Amino acid sequence: MNRLPIFLNLIDRHCLVVGGGVVAERKVTLLRRAGASVSVLSPELCNGLQDLAEGGNITHISDSYRQSFDRRFWLVVAATSDEHLNREIGADAESQGILCNVVDDNAASTFILPAIVDRSPVVIAIGTEGTAPVLAQQLKSRIEQWLPRQVGELAAQAGRWRELVKKRFDSLTMRRRFWQAFFDGPIADHLLAGRQREAEQAMRAELVGNCDSAPATAGEGWIVGAGPGDPDLVTLRAQQLLARADVVLYDRLVSQEVLDFARKEAEFIFVGKRAGARAMSQQAINTLLVEQVRKGRRVCRLKGGDPFIFGRGGEEALALADAGLPFQVVPGITAAIGGAAYAGIPLTLRNVAGSVTFATARLNGDEGPDWARIVRGGDTLALYMGTGNVAEIRRQLLHHGVAAETPVAFVENATTDAQRSLLGTVSSMQSLAARENIESPAIIYIGAAVAAASELAWFSGGSTAGRFPATLHGEAVANVSM
């Protein structure tokens, strides 16, 4: 380690930035965020700095550099466009005992500015000793994705309660034990989820409890959408909760790449259906979820797509609610939206499709879906769970007035490298599905806007086969209605 990372208190301290361009503006912005009183030495200022000066937010010294510094300046940033001048400023500052950062010149600087993740009062600084600033920025982005936005409030709340904890627990060991449980327990869960009132109640319960016992733990259920397949489409909140889960209940549509977001110590329980194996009933899944949460465990129920769109997440949330257990619901990109985007199908398109309907082609029990209502529902129809019943879907569409030439697309294994997009029409959809051996998971799209896939398919990880007989610009497709 060639440089010692430190955190400077710059509140109301005088700092000088030499230079008036956009690079100097970025340094000024950073110093002002830290509470510094900033002066800028430059004959001219860029528009942003000029606005700050006119607003009284910085002091503009309209002059050229003269090889000396006012002793009131605690640190200096050399940010001119002249590299030689910047080095001169750095040498002069060092000779006068003033800290100086020379922009893009590690050797001439007595301190360097790191990449910063700001979740105040939690602040993370990332440095590469000036050797790879782009890498530092990439690491910053990854940490920002991983670190919950509310972690600053968690730290601030701990600071507000610190004296109370000292009064409650006499020994350092008990205080450390309390804080370890605090940051990895139900109080932190409440704060990170924005439940301030529940956090206050849990904290009071801990402080009046038995100081000789370990702080209590409470479980929580997380109904989380894993997205349509591509792990890059998993939401930030889903990744954060997976990284904290004690138990992960997952189904067949969740890939190993998504499961890898969970911590390795978590218990993974498969609750889906595999070919040739008996499926766990929904009631059994609900019971397992409730049992695990009651044991004080943080349980992530991870579901492909969005949990509230044909994912039965509502039933699982109701089971937790009926049991009086806390839960959160994290939405995911549902398969119909992800598949449409990756196949180049705009679900709505001006002058072509003004509405979209998500529906399932299969219902529990003997009764089928209300096809008349489904067909009337929107200009574009996205059908889940229809690959095993294409002949009946075609019959119902034609029976309820959908034109035979209406564009149809099958998108199989959406957003993954195995994605296939197969294009046809209502009249040809049965033969297309049979010929191409289309299998679940797949979404069936029906409607005039689906024709855009011929021109807008962009995803190189999958394959697209077929073109429609008319494009969106053609009269035939434009007149198709459902």
N, C-alpha and C positions, 0 to 999 in steps of 0.2 A: 504493500500500500504506500504509494508515493505522496498521497494527499490525505489529510485528515478531514473527514466530513464533519461539519459543524453547522449549527443553526444560529444565525445572528439575530439579535434583537435590534431591528431598525426603526422601531416606532419613534417618530418625531426626530430621528437622527438625520443630519444633513448629508446628502449624497449628491455626487456630481456625475452627470453623463456628458461626455464630450462628443459632439456630433449631433446633427439635426435631421438625419434621414430615417427611413423606416426601421432599420436595424436598431438605431438609438431609441426609437419609439417603443419597440418591443421591450428593451431593457428598462425604460422608464415605467412602462406598464407593470412590469414585474416588481420593481422597487416600490411603486406606489401601493401595490397589493400587500406588501409587507409593512406598510405604514410609514415609509420613509418620507422625508421632506426633500423633494427632488429639484435640483437646479440643472438646466441644460445650457451648456456653453457651445454656441454655434452662431455664426453670422446669420444663417438662414435656417428655417424650420420647415419640415414637411407639414402637410395639411393637418395630420393628426396631432402633432406636437403644437402646432399653431393654435388649434382649438383648445388644447389643454392650457396653454399659456394665457389665452384670452379669457378662459374661464377661471383663472386664478388657481389652477391645480398644480402648476409647476412655475418655477422662476426661470425666466429666459434671460440669459446673459449674452447679449448680442455683441460678441467679440470673438477674436481668434485666440487660439491657445498661446500662452506666453511663458511656458516652462516653470510655472509656479502655481501653487494651490493655496487658496484660503484655508487656514488651519481648522476652520470649523467643519470642513468636509471630512467625514469619517471614512468614506470609501469612494472610489472613482471607477467609472466604466469608460474605457476608450473605445468609441464606436464610430469613428470617422471612416470615410471611404479611402483614406490614405494609410496603407499598412506601415510605412516608415514612421509616420506621425504617431500612429497608435503605439508602436514600440517605444518611441521617445516618451510619450505620456506615461507608459508603464514604468520605464526606468526612472523618470522624475518622481513619480508617486512612491516608488519603493525607496528611493533615496531620502524621501521626507517621512518615511514610516507610515504611509497611507496605503491601505489595501487597494489593489487595482485589478480589475478584470480587463484584459485586452481581447476584444472580440476575435474569435477564430485564431488565437495565438496562445497556445497552452504555455509555451516556454516563457513568454514575456509576462504572464499573469501571476500575481501572488495569490489569487483565488479564481476558481472557475465556477460558472453557474451551471448547476445540474439540470437535468430534466426533472420536472416536479409533478407529482400526483398530489393534488390539494383536496383533502377532505377535512379541512380545518375543524378541530385542532389536530387531526391526524394529517401529517405531511410526510410524504416519502420522496426522498431525493435519490436520483439515479445518475451516477457518473461513470465515465469510462476514462478518466484522467485526460480528457480531451482527444483521445485517439479515435473514437468512433461515435460521434454525436448522433448519427442516424440510428445506430443500434440502441442508444439510450432512449431515443424517442419511441422506437418500436417496443422496448421493454415497458416504457411508460404506458403505452396504449394497452398492452396486455394486462398490466396491473390494474389500470382503470376499469377494464372489463371485469376483472375478478373481484375487485374491492367494492363492497356495497356502498351505494351513495350515502346511506344513512349512518355509516360507521363513524363519521365525525360527531353526530348527535349522540351516538353510543358513548364515545370517549368523553364528550362534554357532560353527559349525564353522570357518568362515573365520577368526574371531577366534582360535580355538585353534591354528590352523596359521600364523598371521601371522608369528611369529618364525622359524619354520622356512623360510618363503618368503624372508624377508629374508636369512637365512644362505645360501640356495641361489642367489639371484640378486643380483648386486652392484649392477646399475644399476636406477635407478627405472623406466626404460623397459621393461626385461625383467620387472620385478615387475608393472607395470601390464598388460603383455601377458599375463602368466600369469593375473592375476585376471580379466581380461576373458574369457579362455577358460574359466576355472574356473566363472564364473557362467552361462556359456552353453554348457557342454559336458557331457561324460559324468559328471563327478564330481557336478555339481549335479543331473543327472538321477537319479543313484543316491540322493542325499540326499532329493530331493523325493519319490521313490518309497518311502522308508523302508528303502533297502538300505544300511545303515551299513557293513557289512563290505566290500561291493564298492566303496563310496566310499573307504574307507581303502586298499584295494589299489590303486585307480586313482591316488590321491594319492601313494602311495609311488612308483609307477611314474613319475609326473611329476617328482617331486623328485630321482630318481636318473637322469633322462634327460639329454639333451644340452641344456645351458642356452642354447646358441646357436640352438636350433631352436624353432619354435613348439610349444606343447603339443599333444599328439596329440588327435585327435577320434575318437569312436566313435559309430556309429549305434545306433538302437534302434527297434524296431517297436512301434506302439501300435494294438492292435485295439480300436476304440472304437465303442460303440453310440450312434447319433444320435437314438434315440427314435422314436416313431411318426409324427412329422410336425410337431407344434407346436414351434417353436424354444424356447418357454419350458419345455419338458419335457426339454431336453438337460441332462444332469447337470453340476454344477459342475466335476467332474474332467475331463469331456470338453471343456468350454470352455477350461480351463486348458491342456490338452495341445494343443488346436487352436491356441491362441495362441502356441505354441512350435514347432510343426511346421515342418520344412523342405519336406516333401512331403506332400500330401494325396491319397490314392487313394479315390475316392468312387463310389457307385453311383447308380442312377436314383432311388432312394427318398430321397435326401438333398436337401433343398431349398436354394435359394440363401441363405435366411435363416440356416440352420445353417452353411453354408460361410462366411458372413460373420464367424463367430466366429474364423476362422483369420486369421493375420497376412497382410497384403496381399503380402508378399514371397515367400510360400510358392508352390511349384509345384503346380498342381492337375492331376491326371490322372484322367480319367473312365475307369472300368473296368467300367461296367455295360452294360446292353443298351438300346438305343433302338429304337423301332419302325422296321422296315425296314433296320436295320443289323446287321451281324454282331457277335455278342457275343464278348467276350474270354473265353477258357476259364478255368476255375478254376486249372488248372496254370500258365497264362500269368500270372495274377494273382499266384500264389504266387512264381513266378520273379521277377517285377518287384519284388515286396515285398522279397525276399531281396537282390536286386541293389542296390536303393536303400539298404537298411540297411548293406550291406557297404561302400558308398561313404562311410560315416560320416555319413549323413543321418538325421534324426529323421523317421520316416515314420508318419503317422497314416492307418491303414486305417479309413475312416469308413463305417459300415454302418447302414442303416435298422433301427430297432428295437433288439434286443439281439443282439450278434454270435454268441452261443452258442445262440440259439434260432432254428433254420432260417436262420441267417445265414452258415453255412460258416466262421465265425470260428475254429472248432476246427481246421479244415484249415490255415488260414493260420498259426495259432499253432504247429502242429506243424511246418510248413515252416521257421519261424524257429528252433524248438527243434532240429530236425534239423541246421540249418546252424550251430548253436552261437552264435546271435545273441541278444542280450537283447531282451525284449519285456514289455509290460504288456497286460492286458486290462481294459477299462473297461466295465462293464455299462450297458445302456440300458433304457428302458422298452419292453418288447416290444409289437408292434402289437396283440396280442390283449388285453393288459392295458389299454393306452391306449384302444383302441377301445371296450372294454367300459365303462370308466369314463365316457367322453364320451357314450356312447349310453345310459347309465343301466342297464347290465346287471351286476348283482352276480354274479360268477363262482361264488361260494359264498354261501349264504343259509341261515341257521338254519332247520331243519325243512323245507327245500326241497331244498337242494343242499349236500352235505358234501364234495364233491371236484370237481376240474376236470382235464380232459385237454387238453393242447396237442398237436395232430397235424397232419400234412400230408396233403392228399388226392392228392398227386402225388409219386411217387418216380422216381429216375433208372432208366432201363431199362424193360423190358416189364412187370416185376412190379409190381402195385399194392400199396397198403398192406394190412395185416392188419386188415380191418374188424371182425372178431369181437373182436379184442383192443381196438381203438379204442373200440367201442361199450361194452364192459364196463369201460373205464378210469375213467370218472368220471360224476358226475351232470350236469355241464355239459361240453360238447364245444366247443372252439374250433378251427376248421379253417382252416389256412393254404392258400393256393394252390389254392382250390377253385372259383373262379368260372368256369373254362372247362370244368368237368365236373360241373355241378349235377345233371344227369339221373342220372349214375352214382352220385353221392353219395346222392341220394334213394332210388334202387333198393337200394343197400347198406344204408341205414338201415332201411328197411322190411323187407328180407330178414332182418336180424339182430334183429328184434323191437322196434324203436323205434316207438312209437304214432304213427299218422298225424297226430293232433292236437297232437303235441309242438311247442311254440313254437320258431320259427327266426327269427334276425335276420341280415341282411347289413349290415355296416358298411363302407362304402366311403370311402377317403381319410380314415381315422380321424384325429381331433384337429385337422384343418385346416378352413379356411373352406368347403372343398368337400365336407365330410363329408356322407354320406347314410346314414340308418339306415332300413332297410326291414324290416318285420315281417310274419311269416306263420307257417306251420306246415310240418311235413315234407311233408304231402300237397300243399301249394300252392307249395312252394319253387321248383320248376322253372318253373312258369308265371310266378311273381313275378319271377324272375331274367330271364326272357326279356322280359317286358312292360316292366320298368324298365331293361333294358339294363345290368345290373350288370357293372362291369369291374374288373380288378385295378388297384391293390391293394385287396383287401377281405378281411375275416375273416368266416367264417360261424359263428354261435353256435347251438347246439342244446341244449335242455334246459328243464326247468320254470322255473328261475330267470330265463330269458331274458324271460319274460312281464313281469317288473318294468319293462322298458323302456317299457311303455305309460304308467307312472306316474312313472318316475324320470328320463326323458330331460330333461336340463337345458341342454345345450350349445346356445347360440343361434347359434353360427357355422355349424352344420350344419342338416340338415333331417331330420325323422322322418316316415315315412309308414306308416299302418296301425296297427291295434290288434288285440290278440288277442281271440278270442271269449270267453275267461274270464280273470279276473285271478288274481293269486296267492292271493287270498282265496276264490276259487271252488273248488268241489269238483273240477271237471273237470281243471284244470291241476294242482292239488295231487296228484292221483293219477297223473299222467303219470310214467312211469319209462323209463329207457333200458336 
